Amino acid sequence: MSIFGIGIDVVETVRVQGSLERFGDRFKNRIFREAEQAYCESMKYPERHYSARFAAKEAISKAFGTGIGKSIGWKDLEILRHPSGEPYVVLHGKAQEFAAEHGISEVLVSLTHADHYAAANAVAMRASRDGR
C-alpha cells in the first residue's frame, strides 16, 4: 500500500450547532446520509458528532485533493462506525468513481470532538503497483 494523500480539518462545534438550529433538516439532508443522521441524533450532544463527521468529510476531500464541490459532494462520503467504535468511510457516487480512477483502495479516518471543536484526519491509500 502507498499513500495517495492525507487531510486534516478542524470544525467549531458552535458553527455546526448554529446551522442545525437555523436550517434543521435542510442542513442535515444536504450534508449527511441517513445512517449518519440516525447515529448523531442518538447521542447526548448531536452537534459534536455532526461536527466530527463534517470535519471528516473535509479531511477526506483534502486527502483526495479535490475539496467538496465539483468533483465530489458531501453525501458521496459517509462516516460510519464499526461495532467496536472506530469510524470507517464508505464512498458513494463521485467519490467512489474518483477512488477507482486513482487506485484508492481504502480511506482511513480518525475523529475527535470536545465541547468547542471537532477534528478529523484522513489518509487515502492505494494498492502498490505490484499488487501489495
C-alpha positions in Angstrom: 0.0 0.0 0.0 1.1 3.6 -0.6 -0.4 6.9 0.5 -2.3 8.8 -2.2 -3.0 11.8 0.1 -3.6 13.0 3.6 -6.0 15.5 5.0 -7.0 17.2 8.3 -9.8 19.5 9.3 -11.0 21.3 12.5 -14.6 22.5 13.0 -16.0 24.8 15.7 -19.0 22.8 17.1 -20.9 26.1 17.7 -20.9 26.8 13.9 -22.4 23.4 13.1 -24.9 23.7 16.0 -25.9 27.1 14.5 -26.5 25.5 11.1 -28.5 22.7 12.8 -30.7 25.3 14.6 -31.1 27.6 11.7 -31.6 25.2 8.8 -32.5 21.9 10.6 -33.3 19.1 8.3 -32.3 21.1 5.2 -28.7 21.3 6.5 -28.7 17.6 7.7 -30.1 16.3 4.5 -27.6 18.3 2.4 -24.5 17.1 4.2 -25.3 13.8 5.9 -26.7 10.5 4.8 -29.5 8.8 6.8 -27.3 6.4 8.9 -25.0 9.3 9.9 -28.0 11.4 11.0 -29.5 8.5 12.9 -26.2 7.9 14.8 -25.7 11.6 15.6 -29.3 12.1 16.8 -28.9 9.1 19.1 -26.1 10.9 21.0 -26.4 13.2 24.0 -24.6 16.1 22.1 -25.5 15.5 18.5 -23.7 18.7 17.3 -20.4 17.2 18.4 -20.9 14.1 16.3 -22.2 16.1 13.3 -19.2 18.3 13.6 -16.7 15.4 13.7 -18.3 13.9 10.6 -18.3 17.3 8.8 -14.6 17.6 9.6 -14.0 14.0 8.3 -15.7 14.8 5.0 -13.5 17.9 4.6 -10.4 15.9 5.6 -11.2 13.2 3.0 -11.7 15.8 0.3 -8.3 17.2 1.1 -6.7 13.7 1.0 -8.2 13.3 -2.4 -7.0 16.8 -3.4 -10.5 17.7 -4.7 -12.2 19.7 -2.0 -16.0 19.5 -1.7 -17.9 20.7 -4.7 -17.3 19.9 -8.4 -15.5 16.6 -8.1 -17.2 15.1 -5.0 -20.2 16.1 -2.9 -20.9 15.9 0.8 -23.1 12.8 0.6 -20.6 11.0 -1.6 -18.7 10.5 1.7 -20.3 8.6 4.6 -18.7 8.2 8.0 -20.0 5.1 9.9 -18.8 3.2 13.0 -17.8 -0.4 13.4 -19.5 -2.2 16.4 -16.2 -1.8 18.3 -16.5 2.0 17.9 -13.8 3.0 15.3 -15.1 5.1 12.4 -14.8 4.0 8.8 -15.5 5.6 5.4 -18.0 4.4 2.8 -17.6 6.1 -0.6 -20.6 6.7 -2.8 -21.2 8.2 -6.3 -18.5 10.6 -7.5 -16.2 9.8 -4.6 -16.3 6.1 -5.4 -15.6 6.9 -9.1 -12.7 9.1 -8.1 -11.2 6.4 -5.9 -11.5 3.8 -8.6 -9.9 6.1 -11.2 -7.0 6.9 -8.9 -6.4 3.4 -7.5 -7.6 4.4 -4.0 -8.5 1.2 -2.2 -9.1 2.4 1.3 -9.6 5.7 3.2 -8.6 5.7 6.9 -10.2 8.3 9.2 -9.7 9.3 12.8 -12.2 11.6 14.6 -12.1 13.6 17.8 -14.5 16.1 19.5 -14.9 18.1 22.6 -17.2 20.9 23.8 -15.9 23.5 21.3 -14.1 21.7 18.5 -14.2 18.6 16.4 -11.3 17.4 14.2 -10.6 14.6 11.8 -7.6 13.2 9.9 -7.9 11.1 6.7 -5.4 9.1 4.8 -6.3 7.8 1.3 -4.4 4.6 0.5 -3.8 2.9 -2.8 -2.5 -0.5 -3.6 1.1 -0.6 -4.8 1.7 -1.2 -8.4 3.0 -4.7 -7.7 -0.3 -5.6 -6.0 0.8 -5.3 -2.4 
